[in-house]
Amino acid sequence: MTMEMVHPASVLLDAQGGALRLPVCDHYSGVEVRMRKSLQLQAEMLQEFGTCVFDVTLDCEDGAPVGQEAAHAKLVAELANGAAAGTRVAARVHAVDHAHFQADMDIIAGGAAHKLCHIMIPKVESVDDVLMAEEALQRASGKRIPLHVLIESPAAVQQAFEIASHPAVQSISFGLMDFVSAHGGAIPASAMTAQGQFEHPLVVRAKLEIAAACHAHGKVPSHCVVTEFKNPQALQACAQKASRELGYTRMWSIHPDQIRPILRAFAPADDEVRQAAQILTAAAVQNWAPISLDGVLHDRASYRYFWQLLERAHQTGLTLPDAVQPWFAPKFNN
């Protein structure tokens, strides 16, 4: 069949297609016992879903005890090197103006570059910080590893489009707590809560600016944390708002109990998956020419949307209809 020979991504994901796909959840941990448990959980869920449904980012910025930065970085490199095959492990290093930034890069990228899916750079203020990170990475390993950046200030938000345009940047995250604190009390503390972060105009504006910048340059916008980790209902509501209202395709987790609610919130509904599979299999039979289905015309503009929906279903561990499973087989994804 035609659908088995021609992969939708090769037909549909042009310059406007946003071809970059990452797991919808990025789980952060920095204390040794939690880092080890996070990696164990990731390996277990890889077996459960048959695909890696979340990244684990090992944290040197907030995880490293003061004065023990080098030892912590060595631990992160060791854990990354020991991660199970098929998993995705990253590291958050210190900010580029921190005294231990280059040492983080030397130890982690220099010792575990082949195992890292990306490196997170916090407190990025401008594209100049990205350039510094890229140079440090080259000095440390000579390899190209995708950079994820964390925007945490009003000035950085203003630079979001330029930052997103840099080829090394794969994703931009929003740092809610630092962003609120950077306003000198002009934004109330309630804006850091699960509900308040979707109500204060300056916070919402910053989130929208970052999402728009990422989509303009084919990068992945990653939504900020929800600190009320014992309230899964609040977490899932936030994730749904981030995904369905603000354009985010990825979100941070800071507690293992947040991972599955994020996956559920970012996953498409079962009826959406069935509709997407029906439309795309019909289109594939027609060699991606326009089709009419249930009285609605579809062409490559809508096919692209439905393909991206199927990709998100796969990323979030949903069982796909039999007809489209060959598109996600290893022969197409190597």
ABEGO torsion letter per residue (X at the ends): XAAAABBAAAAABBAAAGABBBBABBBBBABAAAAAAAAAAAAAAAAAAGBBABBBBBBAAAABBBGAAAAAAAAAAAAAAABBBGBBBBBBBBBAABAAAAAAAAAAAAAAAAABABBBBBGBABAAAAAAAAAAAAAAAGBBBBBBBBBABAAAAAAAAAAAABAABABBBBBAAAAAAAAGGABBAAAABAAAAAABAAAAAAAAAAAAAAAAAGBBBBBBBBABAABAAAAAAAAAAAAAAAGBABBBBABAAAAAAAAAAABBBAAAAAAAAAAAAAAAAAGGBBBBBGGBBBBAAAAAAAAAAAAAAAAAGBBBBAAAAAAABAAAAX
